[in-house]
Amino acid sequence: MISFSGIHIFSENPKELIVFYKDILGWTVYEDNPNFDGVSFNGRDNNPVLTVWDSNRHGKLSDGIAYFVFDCPDPDAMYQSLTEKGVVLDPPKTASWGGKELMVTDPDGNKILLVD
């Protein structure tokens, strides 16, 4: 059986992108690299892995921006936390299906939709 294990994104400024996911969003680093190349997030407990690669070293192997959707138990609290860290974004909105959604944009322009 084929299963989803993760996604790779390539950045011209991987250090900034990694700091955003680690320090701003609070994601757990699964595999680290002191050169900010090939850093993986959230790989424990069979969760899919997000890996950030340095496109200056490996080439740009993906085109355009990515649009991620992640579960978030409290979009309102996440909004508060992000705005306190200086992230500029719109407050969460109630979706047509009744849950709350918070859209975040990372430094490379990738969209991250956090839903409860």
C-alpha positions as CSV (number, residue, x, y, z in Angstrom):
1,M,0.0,0.0,0.0
2,I,1.2,3.5,-0.8
3,S,1.0,6.1,1.9
4,F,1.9,9.7,2.2
5,S,5.1,10.2,4.1
6,G,5.9,13.9,3.5
7,I,6.7,16.8,1.3
8,H,9.9,18.6,0.3
9,I,10.0,22.4,-0.3
10,F,13.0,24.2,-1.7
11,S,14.0,27.7,-0.6
12,E,16.5,30.2,-1.6
13,N,16.6,31.3,2.0
14,P,16.2,28.1,4.0
15,K,17.4,29.5,7.3
16,E,14.6,32.1,7.4
17,L,12.0,29.5,6.4
18,I,13.2,27.0,9.0
19,V,13.2,29.7,11.7
20,F,9.6,30.6,10.8
21,Y,8.4,27.0,11.1
22,K,10.4,26.3,14.2
23,D,10.2,29.5,16.2
24,I,7.1,31.2,14.9
25,L,4.8,28.2,14.3
26,G,6.4,26.1,17.0
27,W,6.9,23.0,15.0
28,T,9.1,20.2,16.2
29,V,12.4,19.6,14.4
30,Y,12.6,15.9,13.5
31,E,16.0,15.9,11.8
32,D,18.2,18.9,12.1
33,N,21.1,20.2,10.0
34,P,23.4,22.9,11.3
35,N,23.8,24.2,7.7
36,F,20.0,24.7,7.4
37,D,19.8,22.2,4.6
38,G,17.5,19.2,4.8
39,V,15.8,20.1,8.0
40,S,12.7,18.0,8.7
41,F,9.7,18.8,10.8
42,N,7.0,16.7,12.6
43,G,8.2,13.2,11.6
44,R,7.4,11.4,14.9
45,D,4.5,9.0,15.4
46,N,4.2,8.3,11.7
47,N,3.2,11.9,10.9
48,P,4.1,13.2,7.5
49,V,7.4,15.0,7.3
50,L,7.9,18.5,5.9
51,T,11.5,18.9,4.8
52,V,13.1,22.3,3.8
53,W,16.0,22.1,1.4
54,D,18.4,24.8,0.2
55,S,17.6,25.4,-3.5
56,N,21.0,27.2,-3.8
57,R,22.7,23.8,-3.3
58,H,20.2,21.4,-4.8
59,G,18.4,23.5,-7.4
60,K,14.8,24.5,-7.4
61,L,13.0,21.2,-7.6
62,S,9.5,22.6,-7.0
63,D,7.6,25.3,-8.9
64,G,5.3,27.9,-7.4
65,I,3.9,28.0,-3.9
66,A,2.6,25.2,-1.8
67,Y,-0.8,25.2,0.0
68,F,-0.7,23.2,3.2
69,V,-3.6,22.3,5.4
70,F,-2.9,21.4,9.1
71,D,-5.1,20.7,12.1
72,C,-5.0,23.4,14.8
73,P,-6.9,22.8,18.0
74,D,-7.4,26.6,18.6
75,P,-7.0,29.0,15.7
76,D,-7.9,32.0,17.9
77,A,-5.1,31.2,20.3
78,M,-2.7,30.6,17.4
79,Y,-3.7,33.9,15.9
80,Q,-3.0,35.7,19.2
81,S,0.4,33.9,19.5
82,L,1.4,34.7,15.9
83,T,0.4,38.4,16.1
84,E,2.4,38.7,19.4
85,K,5.4,37.4,17.4
86,G,4.9,40.1,14.8
87,V,3.3,38.0,12.1
88,V,0.8,40.1,10.1
89,L,-2.3,38.1,9.2
90,D,-6.1,38.3,9.2
91,P,-8.0,36.8,12.2
92,P,-9.5,33.3,11.9
93,K,-12.8,33.0,10.0
94,T,-15.6,30.6,10.5
95,A,-15.8,28.4,7.4
96,S,-18.9,27.3,5.6
97,W,-18.5,23.9,7.2
98,G,-18.6,25.5,10.7
99,G,-15.0,25.2,11.8
100,K,-12.5,28.0,12.1
101,E,-9.7,28.6,9.6
102,L,-6.6,30.7,10.0
103,M,-4.5,31.4,6.9
104,V,-0.8,32.0,7.4
105,T,1.8,32.8,4.8
106,D,5.4,31.7,5.3
107,P,8.4,33.8,4.2
108,D,8.6,32.1,0.8
109,G,4.9,32.7,0.1
110,N,3.6,29.2,0.9
111,K,0.1,29.2,2.3
112,I,-0.7,27.3,5.5
113,L,-4.3,26.9,6.4
114,L,-4.8,26.0,10.0
115,V,-8.2,24.5,10.8
116,D,-9.9,23.3,13.9
